[in-house]
């Protein structure tokens, strides 16, 4: 049986206000081809299906069209877990419909809330109907879902409680899966139960969407407000054969607590979600229940993202060179980092004019111009240069900057800030059932 591991699609994502729909459509086309070519029996989609909780209709359509096409292939299973970018309720809204597709067994786990072992431990059968693997489908675990509320706890205490909560959750499902595996083996494979050492036990795979310590991140993951740091590698049982991880966009393996190198795997996002990711290969992982080894399979991007840096003159020379390279179906997107020494006014306009004059427009498009660490979208000038993302703030900072904008009296300002703190504190103390 072959299981395909993919994550971090971020359908509906935009880069400098540009849609990625065409690139995602090309990826999904290649994914379906791969399902046929490599006889894929199951797909594990490990979180961040969508880029946000309210994806565009175009993004949703892409996903549902993909499901319709997948149901026409020999692939028998699709397991979808929620990531930190997904809205669990949005993902699960269509669960009833999806889980009733006749030709494809779809399981959607947006969040762990309200789920039982029956939901999270998923047996996968091969084409002859035999049980070939167990998947423990753990979605992104939100802090409040796995730890008890801590009044006025320090950041470190909260982190410890969060890690302990994840560990307990993993241990709970581990014990249940082992129990289930023993039962199944005794009933259906009595020869294996009678300790035939040449027959390895039915493999156990698990999904997760989190940041494991020791892994490398890239610019586009954007931790949501309030998310804590990295999780130690030993939270999972050493008996699990493969950890299909999502969250980090750069493909990588992380050495586990026993020193094994191919067991904890981030397959990475299938397309480069921003310029920082473009030098890294993009693809999916195939895990074979016989070989029990992961294999990374590249996905060919229909567009390149290129970062250029230097003075205006140097960048123009690099553009001339890019124009001589073989072309891809979609035109190249450019990020320009203008060196601080170059004092050209309105560099985006100058470069756009250059692209136009040299008739490079059909080959490439300027998306971002950066200078002195400032960020400005191509076509906009210095007024936007110091704009920052909401993701750089916590809720209190956002609220406070609103108060500053309103230029309130000091006492009123302080009163509102105190009220805000109180509301936040009360929210912390609400028990989540
Ligand atoms: Mn992601």
Boltz pocket constraint, residues with backbone or C-beta under 6 A from the ligand:
constraints:
  - pocket:
      binder: B
      contacts: [[A, 8], [A, 10], [A, 47], [A, 48], [A, 83], [A, 85], [A, 220], [A, 221], [A, 247], [A, 248], [A, 249]]
      max_distance: 6.0
